[in-house]
Amino acid sequence: MKNKNGKDKFEFHAINSMATSSSAMPRRTLITGLLVIAALVLLSILVPGLIIENRKSEIVAKVQERQEILATGRSELILAWLDSVKAQSDRLVTNELFRLFAYEVDLAGGDFTQITPSPEGEEPDSGLGVSLFEQFPFMERVLTDFTINSDFTTSYLFGRTGIAYLTSSGSDPVSAEQQALALAHFGNKDAAFGPIRQDATGLVIDLLLPVLPAQSEADEEIPVGLMLLTFPVTTKISEFLSPRALSEIGEETRLVQKSGDKYQEIIPQDSRLIRPISSDLSQSQLFDFNLRPSLAGDGTDVYAAGAVLLPDQLWIVQEIDRAQAEKSLAEFRNIAILMATLIVVIVASVFLAFWWRLSSEHNGALARQFKELANRIHAQKQLLDKINGTIADFIGLKAVDGSYRYVNAAFAKGVGRDEDQLVGMDDAAIFGTGTAARMSITDQRAVASGNVVTANERVFLDNKEHHLQISKVPFIGEDDQVSGIVSVFRDVTDLVEEQRKKEKAVQQMVTALVRAVELRDPYLGGHSRRVSQFAVMVGKRMNLSDIEVATLEIASNLSQIGKLAIPREILNKPERLTPEEIAEIQKHPQHTQQLLRGIDFDLPVLETIMQMHERLDGEGYPKGLSGDDILVTARILGACDVFCARIEPRSYRHGLEPLRALEILDDNNDRYDLAVINALRNVVNSVEGEKLIASIQH
């Protein structure tokens, strides 16, 4: 207030002295003022432009993060489903009787049409003592029963000549496309999926599985047949592509496959089912995050990001309409332009009024100009009062005794009282005794520091829970002493709820990733859960913070996800691994980083997983960190991982006794944190630890 009054007095004295000066002074003042206004106009154009551009970059970054997470999440769900279908089919192609039949047909030339019944008196051509010709009805029935019970539509067993010599009952003739697909994949040891195609039932996919000789060794596995299974996908793809509860307006999920050098969109909800994409965009332009025309071909610009389902064959693409994604930016742009215009208008109005007063040559005219200036100031005050009244944040001014001297309209509306009624009341009367006590502490901190102090409070207004972010600053009176406190209350309830939803979404995503690990390898999933239980108990024994314990729980459950990229024959190999195989396994932290990058856990989850194999002596991997450079959460996770691996039984050995496993850790206390080992020993000797160990060993 003191500064404002002093400024007014200065302006009045300046006007009086300028009124007696030469007539050239108002002109010089006018020119100077016009230059200042021009500079202000230029700044009002440049500054909002820079602010708007920065805001746009933030919005685009958030859009990119969301679209990439959605695309990756849906692609992982579809891959998990395809893996489950493949795992279900493995029961047929790994059946020893089925493999023996395929092996004998392959020995006979691979073309069943050339095989005839054995003449009377001659030995059968089968190792089972029954001729291949006589085995055929039984094998056809087995294949038909499996096809019906496993929800496949057709099944074909191909020989190396490309002829399907065994089919499920009622199957259509093999198409040229299926025969070419079988010939192209025959001899491959890995299962594969053909392109999504359309038949009389809708959308289908062909699954190609190699059939290996019966009782063959791993290094001698040369396929003797190829099983082609066709299963419907219209309903499942519709489910995967359908909008979710948390989907935003304008978001679309698309499934794109490559056909030759062109791309097609799979649209199960459309009568066409498969639609060619009329676009000249490259593969990176289609599937890397960027702004491009929608694949729908309607000319709408979208922000899009893709995730690979089947390499160089099938992708999930997540799109969001550009206008919808930048909706908040348009609102922000309008507000910024409005405020810049308002500032220019106010400054220009004040200057013109000031210059008009200086140009007056008569006292009467000068008096009238003073009156006009007062009216303008009053109008500006009313305008500011209106602006203040439209601000959504609560604004209040408290005296040193804690009673409110001023509140804005938003404050009064928020607490459900009239503005006049609130004047004279304190925090206890408005928010309650407990909340008032906490607010009093932040009041004292603001007065003591002389700076802005911000705190968060949970209050109930109109019987509803609200989260308020309160910023406080001392109010300096005309005597340069603290005469009160200005408080700005911002309702951040929606932000808190969004954070809770985000945490829930992260938890659901972790659950989905763990489920994907279990579908691929149940042992890895069970091992991860056991490591998580031990690690959380050790963390609590070591009095880690809630954030560190939460980090341990999530990191433990996801610690093995990188092994999904490691060949199963290396992970399950009973013999000693070669140096090359060890190096391949040690790449799983990098695989984990690739799978989890871009996911914002708000916790050092990824860092913990990346450091779980580092050791105190610097002999770990992947970076060779040592000592305190390794996070305490990573040290706990690394020790618990080794402990669980030692006590868990394997197909080629029994699990160690827990005390023996602890002795191994003790013998390597130059590699493992001694405090972690002691805490783990306490957990093992606890009731909870004994129950957990009993569940592992039985």
C-alpha positions in Angstrom: 0.0 0.0 0.0 2.8 2.4 0.8 4.5 1.9 -2.5 1.2 2.5 -4.3 0.5 5.7 -2.5 4.0 7.0 -3.1 3.7 6.2 -6.7 0.4 8.2 -7.0 2.0 11.2 -5.2 4.9 11.1 -7.6 2.6 11.0 -10.6 0.6 14.0 -9.4 3.8 16.1 -8.7 5.1 15.1 -12.1 1.8 16.2 -13.8 1.9 19.6 -12.0 5.5 20.3 -13.0 4.9 19.2 -16.6 1.8 21.5 -16.8 4.1 24.5 -16.4 6.8 23.4 -18.8 7.1 24.2 -22.5 4.6 22.8 -25.0 7.4 20.6 -26.5 7.6 18.5 -23.4 4.1 16.8 -23.9 5.1 16.0 -27.5 8.4 14.4 -26.3 6.5 12.5 -23.7 4.0 11.3 -26.2 6.7 10.1 -28.6 8.5 8.3 -25.7 5.3 6.7 -24.5 4.4 5.6 -28.0 7.8 3.9 -28.3 7.3 2.2 -25.0 3.8 1.1 -26.0 5.2 -0.2 -29.3 7.9 -2.2 -27.4 5.2 -3.5 -25.1 3.1 -4.6 -28.0 6.1 -6.4 -29.5 6.8 -8.1 -26.2 3.1 -9.0 -25.8 3.4 -10.9 -29.2 6.8 -12.5 -28.6 6.5 -13.6 -25.0 3.1 -15.3 -25.3 4.3 -17.0 -28.5 7.3 -18.5 -26.7 5.2 -19.5 -23.7 2.6 -21.1 -26.0 5.3 -23.0 -28.0 6.8 -24.3 -24.8 3.4 -25.4 -23.6 2.8 -27.2 -26.9 6.1 -29.1 -26.5 5.0 -30.3 -23.0 1.6 -31.4 -24.3 3.1 -33.2 -27.3 5.6 -35.0 -25.0 2.7 -36.2 -22.7 0.7 -37.3 -25.8 3.7 -39.3 -27.0 4.2 -40.9 -23.7 0.6 -41.9 -23.4 0.2 -43.2 -27.0 3.4 -45.3 -26.8 2.3 -46.8 -23.4 -1.1 -47.7 -24.8 0.3 -49.2 -28.0 2.9 -51.2 -26.1 0.4 -52.4 -23.5 -2.1 -53.6 -26.1 0.6 -55.2 -28.2 1.8 -57.1 -25.1 -1.7 -58.3 -24.4 -2.1 -59.6 -28.0 1.3 -61.3 -27.9 0.4 -63.0 -24.7 -2.8 -64.3 -26.3 -0.9 -65.5 -29.4 1.7 -67.2 -27.1 -1.2 -69.0 -25.2 -2.6 -70.2 -28.5 0.8 -71.5 -29.6 1.3 -73.1 -26.2 -2.0 -74.9 -26.5 -1.0 -76.2 -29.9 2.3 -77.5 -28.6 0.4 -80.4 -27.0 -0.3 -81.8 -30.4 3.0 -81.4 -32.1 5.0 -82.7 -29.1 2.9 -85.9 -28.8 5.4 -88.8 -29.4 2.8 -90.8 -31.4 2.1 -87.9 -33.7 5.8 -87.2 -34.1 6.5 -90.9 -34.9 3.7 -90.9 -37.5 5.1 -87.8 -39.2 8.6 -89.2 -39.1 7.5 -92.5 -40.8 5.6 -90.6 -43.5 8.6 -88.4 -44.1 10.8 -91.6 -44.5 8.2 -92.8 -47.0 8.7 -89.8 -49.1 6.4 -87.3 -47.4 3.5 -87.9 -49.8 0.8 -90.0 -48.1 -1.1 -90.4 -51.4 1.7 -92.7 -52.6 1.4 -95.0 -49.6 -0.8 -98.1 -50.1 -1.9 -101.0 -47.8 0.8 -103.6 -47.2 0.3 -106.8 -49.3 -0.7 -109.9 -47.3 2.3 -111.7 -45.9 4.6 -108.6 -45.9 5.8 -106.8 -42.9 4.1 -103.4 -42.2 6.1 -100.3 -43.1 5.7 -98.8 -39.6 7.8 -99.2 -36.5 4.6 -99.7 -34.6 3.8 -103.0 -36.3 0.9 -101.3 -38.1 1.1 -100.0 -41.7 0.9 -96.2 -42.2 -2.2 -96.8 -44.3 -3.9 -98.4 -41.3 -2.8 -95.7 -39.0 -4.3 -92.9 -41.1 -8.0 -93.1 -39.8 -6.8 -93.0 -36.2 -4.4 -90.1 -36.8 -7.1 -88.2 -38.7 -9.6 -88.7 -35.8 -6.9 -87.5 -33.3 -6.3 -84.4 -35.4 -10.0 -83.7 -35.8 -10.7 -84.1 -32.1 -7.9 -81.7 -31.2 -9.1 -79.2 -33.8 -12.6 -79.2 -32.4 -11.6 -79.1 -28.7 -9.1 -76.4 -29.2 -11.4 -74.0 -31.2 -9.4 -74.2 -34.4 -11.3 -74.2 -37.7 -9.0 -76.4 -39.8 -5.8 -78.3 -39.3 -3.3 -79.6 -42.0 -0.2 -81.7 -41.7 2.3 -81.0 -44.5 5.2 -83.1 -45.8 8.4 -81.6 -47.2 6.8 -81.8 -50.7 4.2 -79.2 -49.8 1.3 -81.7 -49.8 -1.1 -81.8 -46.8 -1.3 -85.6 -46.3 -3.4 -85.3 -43.1 -6.3 -82.9 -42.4 -9.0 -82.5 -39.8 -12.4 -83.7 -40.8 -14.5 -81.2 -42.7 -11.5 -79.0 -43.6 -11.6 -77.1 -46.8 -9.0 -77.9 -49.5 -5.6 -76.4 -49.0 -5.5 -73.0 -50.7 -2.5 -72.0 -52.9 -1.7 -69.3 -50.3 -1.5 -71.9 -47.5 0.5 -74.3 -49.5 3.1 -71.5 -50.4 3.2 -70.5 -46.7 3.8 -74.2 -45.7 6.6 -74.6 -48.2 8.2 -71.3 -47.2 8.3 -72.3 -43.5 9.0 -76.1 -43.8 12.3 -76.9 -42.1 12.2 -73.9 -39.6 12.4 -75.0 -36.0 10.5 -72.0 -34.7 6.7 -71.6 -34.7 5.4 -68.7 -36.9 2.1 -67.0 -37.7 0.9 -66.3 -41.2 -0.8 -63.0 -42.2 -4.3 -62.2 -41.1 -6.7 -63.2 -43.8 -10.4 -63.4 -44.5 -12.4 -66.5 -45.1 -16.1 -67.4 -44.9 -16.0 -67.3 -41.1 -14.4 -63.9 -40.8 -10.8 -63.1 -39.9 -8.4 -66.0 -39.3 -4.7 -66.6 -38.8 -2.6 -69.6 -39.7 -0.3 -71.0 -37.1 2.7 -72.9 -38.4 4.4 -75.4 -36.0 7.3 -77.7 -36.9 6.9 -81.4 -36.2 10.1 -83.0 -35.0 11.1 -86.7 -35.1 10.1 -88.7 -32.1 12.7 -88.9 -29.3 15.1 -86.7 -31.1 17.9 -84.8 -29.3 17.9 -81.0 -29.1 20.9 -80.7 -31.4 19.4 -83.2 -33.9 16.0 -81.6 -34.2 15.3 -81.5 -37.9 11.6 -81.0 -38.7 9.9 -83.9 -40.5 6.5 -82.2 -40.9 4.7 -78.9 -40.6 1.4 -78.5 -38.8 -0.7 -75.6 -40.1 -3.6 -74.7 -37.7 -6.2 -72.0 -38.6 -8.0 -70.2 -35.9 -10.6 -67.4 -35.9 -9.5 -64.0 -34.6 -12.4 -61.6 -35.4 -13.9 -61.5 -31.8 -10.5 -61.4 -30.0 -9.1 -58.6 -32.2 -12.4 -56.6 -31.7 -11.9 -56.9 -27.9 -8.3 -55.8 -28.1 -9.0 -52.8 -30.3 -12.2 -51.7 -28.5 -11.9 -48.5 -26.4 -11.1 -48.8 -22.7 -12.8 -47.1 -19.8 -9.9 -44.6 -19.5 -9.7 -43.9 -23.3 -9.7 -40.2 -24.2 -12.0 -38.7 -26.8 -10.4 -38.9 -30.2 -8.2 -41.9 -29.4 -8.3 -44.9 -31.9 -6.4 -48.2 -31.7 -5.6 -49.8 -35.1 -4.1 -53.1 -36.2 -1.8 -52.8 -39.3 -0.2 -55.6 -41.2 2.3 -55.6 -44.1 1.3 -57.4 -47.3 4.1 -57.4 -49.8 5.3 -53.8 -50.0 1.9 -52.4 -49.0 0.1 -52.1 -45.7 -3.4 -53.1 -44.6 -5.6 -52.2 -41.7 -7.5 -55.0 -39.9 -11.0 -53.7 -39.0 -13.0 -56.5 -37.4 -16.0 -54.1 -36.8 -16.2 -53.1 -40.4 -17.9 -55.2 -43.1 -14.6 -55.1 -45.2 -12.6 -56.6 -42.3 -9.3 -55.9 -44.2 -8.8 -52.5 -45.8 -5.8 -51.4 -47.9 -4.0 -48.3 -46.5 -3.7 -45.7 -49.3 -0.6 -44.0 -47.9 2.9 -43.3 -49.2 4.4 -43.0 -45.7 7.4 -45.1 -44.9 7.5 -47.7 -42.1 9.1 -45.3 -39.7 6.6 -42.6 -40.5 3.8 -45.0 -39.9 4.9 -46.5 -36.6 7.3 -44.0 -34.9 5.6 -41.3 -33.0 4.8 -38.3 -35.2 2.1 -36.1 -36.5 0.6 -37.5 -39.7 -2.8 -38.0 -41.5 -5.0 -40.7 -39.9 -4.9 -44.2 -41.4 -8.7 -43.9 -41.7 -8.0 -41.8 -44.8 -10.5 -39.1 -43.8 -7.8 -36.3 -43.9 -7.7 -35.9 -40.1 -4.3 -35.1 -38.6 -3.4 -37.3 -35.7 -0.6 -37.9 -33.3 0.3 -41.6 -33.7 2.7 -44.2 -32.2 3.1 -47.8 -33.0 4.4 -51.0 -31.3 5.6 -54.2 -33.0 3.5 -57.3 -32.7 5.2 -59.6 -35.2 8.4 -58.2 -36.6 8.1 -56.7 -40.1 4.5 -58.2 -40.3 2.1 -56.9 -37.7 1.8 -53.6 -35.6 -0.5 -51.9 -33.1 -0.9 -48.2 -33.9 -2.4 -45.8 -31.4 -3.8 -42.5 -32.8 -5.4 -39.5 -31.2 -7.0 -36.6 -33.0 -4.7 -33.6 -33.1 -7.5 -31.1 -32.3 -8.5 -33.2 -29.3 -4.9 -33.6 -28.1 -4.2 -29.9 -28.4 -7.6 -28.8 -27.0 -6.0 -27.5 -23.7 -3.4 -25.6 -25.8 -6.1 -23.7 -27.7 -7.7 -22.7 -24.4 -4.3 -21.7 -23.0 -3.5 -19.7 -26.2 -6.8 -17.7 -25.9 -6.1 -16.9 -22.2 -2.5 -15.8 -23.0 -3.6 -13.6 -25.9 -6.4 -12.1 -23.8 -4.1 -11.3 -20.9 -1.4 -9.8 -23.2 -4.1 -7.6 -24.9 -5.5 -6.5 -21.5 -2.0 -5.5 -20.3 -1.4 -3.5 -23.4 -4.8 -1.8 -23.2 -4.3 -0.9 -19.6 -0.8 0.5 -20.0 -1.8 2.4 -23.1 -4.9 3.8 -21.4 -2.8 4.9 -18.3 -0.2 6.5 -20.5 -2.7 8.4 -22.7 -4.5 9.7 -19.6 -1.1 10.7 -18.2 -0.1 12.5 -21.4 -3.5 14.1 -21.7 -3.1 15.6 -18.3 0.4 16.9 -19.1 -0.9 18.6 -22.3 -3.5 20.7 -20.3 -2.6 24.4 -20.1 -5.4 25.4 -17.7 -6.0 24.5 -14.1 -9.6 23.8 -14.8 -8.7 21.4 -17.6 -6.0 19.9 -15.3 -8.6 19.3 -12.6 -11.0 17.7 -15.0 -8.2 15.5 -16.2 -7.4 14.5 -12.6 -11.1 13.6 -12.2 -11.0 11.6 -15.4 -7.8 9.8 -14.2 -9.6 8.9 -11.0 -12.5 7.5 -12.9 -10.2 5.5 -15.1 -8.3 4.2 -12.0 -11.7 3.3 -10.5 -12.8 1.5 -13.7 -9.5 -0.4 -13.7 -10.0 -1.3 -10.1 -13.4 -2.6 -10.9 -11.9 -4.5 -13.8 -9.3 -6.0 -11.6 -12.0 -6.8 -9.0 -13.9 -8.6 -11.7 -10.8 -10.5 -12.8 -10.1 -11.4 -9.2 -13.7 -12.5 -8.9 -13.5 -14.9 -11.8 -10.3 -16.6 -10.6 -11.0 -20.2 -9.6 -8.3 -20.2 -6.8 -9.3 -19.2 -3.3 -7.6 -15.9 -2.2 -7.7 -14.7 1.3 -6.0 -12.0 3.4 -5.6 -12.7 7.1 -4.7 -10.2 9.8 -1.9 -11.0 12.3 -4.6 -12.3 14.8 -5.7 -14.9 12.2 -9.0 -13.4 11.2 -9.8 -12.9 7.5 -10.0 -9.3 6.3 -10.7 -10.2 2.6 -11.7 -13.2 0.6 -12.5 -13.4 -3.1 -15.7 -14.9 -4.6 -14.2 -18.3 -5.3 -13.1 -18.6 -1.6 -16.7 -17.8 -0.4 -18.3 -20.2 -2.9 -15.8 -23.0 -2.1 -16.6 -22.9 1.7 -20.3 -22.3 1.2 -20.6 -18.9 2.9 -21.0 -15.3 1.9 -18.0 -13.0 1.5 -19.2 -10.6 4.1 -19.9 -13.5 6.6 -16.3 -14.7 6.2 -14.7 -11.4 7.1 -13.7 -11.6 10.8 -13.8 -15.4 10.9 -10.6 -17.5 11.4 -9.4 -20.9 10.0 -10.9 -22.9 13.0 -14.4 -21.5 12.3 -14.1 -22.2 8.6 -12.1 -25.4 8.3 -12.1 -27.0 11.7 -9.7 -27.1 14.7 -7.3 -29.7 13.3 -6.9 -28.1 9.9 -6.5 -24.7 11.6 -3.7 -26.0 13.8 -1.7 -27.2 10.7 -2.4 -24.0 8.8 -1.1 -22.0 11.8 2.3 -23.7 11.5 2.7 -22.7 7.8 1.6 -19.2 8.7 4.4 -19.0 11.2 6.9 -20.4 8.7 5.8 -17.8 6.1 6.2 -14.9 8.5 9.6 -16.2 9.8 11.1 -16.8 6.3 9.5 -13.8 4.5 9.1 -16.0 1.5 6.4 -18.1 -0.1 5.5 -21.2 1.8 3.4 -24.0 0.1 1.7 -26.9 1.8 -1.0 -29.4 0.9 -4.1 -29.9 3.0 -7.0 -32.4 2.9 -10.3 -30.7 3.9 -14.0 -31.5 3.7 -16.1 -28.8 2.0 -19.9 -29.4 1.6 -19.3 -33.0 2.9 -16.9 -33.7 0.0 -13.2 -34.4 0.3 -11.0 -31.8 -1.3 -7.2 -31.6 -1.7 -5.9 -28.0 -1.4 -2.5 -26.6 -2.3 -2.0 -23.5 -0.2 0.7 -20.9 -0.9 1.3 -18.2 1.7 3.3 -15.0 1.7 3.6 -12.2 4.3 1.6 -9.0 3.6 3.7 -5.9 4.3 1.8 -2.9 5.5 2.6 0.8 5.0 5.0 0.8 8.0 7.1 -1.9 6.3 6.0 -4.4 8.9 4.1 -7.7 8.5 0.4 -6.8 8.9 -1.1 -10.1 7.6 -0.7 -13.1 5.4 -2.0 -13.6 1.8 -3.1 -17.1 1.2 -3.9 -18.7 -2.2 -5.8 -22.0 -2.1 -5.7 -24.1 -5.3 -8.0 -27.1 -5.5 -5.9 -30.0 -6.8 -8.4 -32.7 -6.1 -8.5 -33.7 -9.7 -4.7 -33.9 -9.9 -4.6 -36.1 -6.8 -7.3 -38.4 -8.3 -5.4 -38.5 -11.6 -2.2 -39.5 -9.6 -4.2 -42.3 -7.9 -5.5 -43.4 -11.2 -2.0 -43.4 -12.6 -0.7 -45.5 -9.7 -3.5 -47.9 -10.2 -2.8 -48.1 -14.0 0.9 -48.8 -13.2 -0.1 -51.5 -10.8 -2.4 -53.0 -13.5 0.4 -52.8 -16.0 2.8 -54.5 -13.7 0.3 -57.3 -13.1 -0.2 -57.7 -16.9 3.6 -57.9 -17.4 4.0 -60.5 -14.7 1.1 -62.5 -16.2 2.9 -62.3 -19.6 6.0 -63.7 -17.9 4.0 -66.5 -16.4 2.4 -67.4 -19.7 5.9 -67.6 -21.3 7.6 -69.4 -18.5 5.7 -70.3 -15.2 9.0 -70.8 -13.4 10.2 -67.2 -14.0 6.8 -65.9 -12.7 7.0 -68.0 -9.6 10.6 -67.1 -9.0 9.8 -63.4 -9.3 7.0 -63.6 -6.8 9.2 -65.4 -4.3 12.0 -62.9 -4.7 9.4 -60.1 -4.2 8.2 -61.6 -0.9 11.7 -62.0 0.5 12.9 -58.6 -0.8 9.9 -56.7 0.7 10.4 -58.4 4.1 14.2 -57.7 4.0 13.5 -54.0 3.1 11.1 -53.7 6.1 13.6 -55.3 8.4 16.2 -52.7 7.2 13.7 -49.9 7.9 13.6 -48.7 4.3 11.2 -46.0 3.4 7.7 -46.7 2.0 9.0 -45.5 -1.4 12.0 -47.9 -1.3 9.8 -50.8 -0.2 7.3 -50.0 -3.1 10.3 -49.9 -5.5 11.4 -53.3 -4.3 8.0 -54.8 -4.8 7.5 -53.6 -8.4 11.2 -54.2 -9.4 11.2 -57.8 -8.0 8.0 -58.7 -9.9 9.5 -57.3 -13.1 13.1 -58.4 -12.5 12.9 -61.5 -14.8 10.9 -59.9 -17.7 14.1 -59.3 -19.7 14.6 -63.1 -19.9 11.6 -63.3 -22.2 14.0 -62.2 -24.9 16.5 -65.1 -24.1 16.0 -68.4 -25.9 14.3 -71.0 -23.7 16.8 -73.7 -24.6 19.5 -71.5 -22.9 17.4 -70.7 -19.8 16.5 -74.4 -19.2 19.8 -76.0 -20.3 20.7 -78.5 -17.6 24.4 -78.6 -18.6 27.0 -76.0 -17.8 26.5 -72.9 -20.0 29.2 -71.9 -22.5 30.8 -68.4 -22.3 28.7 -67.3 -25.2 25.5 -68.5 -23.5 26.4 -66.8 -20.3 27.0 -63.6 -22.2 23.6 -64.0 -23.8 21.8 -64.4 -20.4 23.7 -61.4 -19.0 22.0 -59.3 -21.6 18.6 -59.6 -19.9 19.0 -56.3 -18.0 19.3 -54.5 -21.3 16.3 -56.4 -22.6 14.4 -55.2 -19.5 15.4 -51.6 -20.2 14.1 -51.9 -23.7 10.8 -53.3 -22.5 10.2 -50.9 -19.7 11.7 -47.6 -21.1 9.2 -44.9 -21.4 7.1 -46.2 -18.5 6.9 -43.6 -15.7 6.8 -45.5 -12.4 7.7 -42.4 -10.4 10.1 -44.7 -8.6 13.6 -46.0 -9.3 12.3 -49.3 -10.5 14.3 -49.6 -13.8 17.5 -48.4 -12.0 17.0 -51.1 -9.4 16.5 -53.9 -12.0 19.5 -52.7 -14.0 21.8 -52.8 -10.9 20.5 -56.1 -9.4 23.5 -58.0 -10.8 26.1 -55.4 -9.9 28.4 -56.5 -7.0 30.2 -54.6 -4.2 33.6 -55.7 -5.5 32.8 -54.3 -9.0 32.8 -57.7 -10.7 29.0 -57.6 -11.5 27.3 -56.6 -14.7 26.2 -54.8 -16.9 28.3 -51.7 -15.8 30.6 -53.1 -13.2 29.4 -50.7 -10.4 30.8 -51.1 -6.9 30.2 -50.1 -3.3 27.8 -47.2 -2.6 27.3 -46.6 -6.3 24.8 -49.5 -6.2 21.4 -48.6 -4.9 20.4 -50.3 -1.6 17.2 -51.6 -3.3 19.4 -53.2 -6.0 21.7 -54.8 -3.3 18.6 -56.3 -1.6 17.1 -57.5 -4.9 20.4 -59.1 -6.0 20.9 -61.0 -2.7 17.3 -62.2 -2.6 17.5 -63.3 -6.2 20.6 -65.4 -5.6 19.1 -66.9 -2.3 15.9 -67.9 -4.0 17.7 -69.4 -7.0 19.8 -71.5 -4.6 16.9 -72.9 -2.5 14.5 -73.5 -5.4 14.7 -77.1 -6.8 15.5 -77.6 -10.5 14.9 -80.5 -12.9 18.6 -81.4 -12.6 19.2 -80.8 -8.9 17.5 -80.4 -5.5 17.3 -77.0 -3.8 19.9 -76.1 -1.2 19.0 -75.8 2.5 18.3 -72.1 3.4 21.2 -72.1 5.9 23.6 -73.4 3.3 22.4 -70.7 0.8 23.0 -68.1 3.5 26.5 -69.5 4.1 27.3 -69.1 0.4 26.2 -65.4 0.7 28.3 -65.0 3.8 31.4 -66.5 2.1 31.0 -63.8 -0.6 30.4 -60.8 1.7 32.9 -58.9 -0.5 30.2 -59.1 -3.2 27.0 -58.9 -1.2 26.0 -56.3 1.4 26.5 -57.8 4.9 23.6 -55.7 6.3 21.4 -57.3 3.6 22.6 -60.8 4.4 21.9 -60.3 8.2 18.4 -59.0 7.5 17.8 -61.9 5.1 18.9 -64.3 7.8 16.4 -62.7 10.3 13.6 -63.1 7.7 14.5 -66.8 7.0 14.4 -67.5 10.8 11.0 -65.7 11.1 7.6 -67.4 11.0 6.8 -65.8 7.7 10.1 -66.8 6.2 9.7 -70.4 7.3 6.3 -70.6 5.8 7.6 -69.2 2.5 10.5 -71.6 2.4 8.2 -74.5 3.2 6.0 -73.6 0.2 9.1 -73.6 -2.1 10.6 -76.9 -1.0 7.3 -78.8 -1.1 
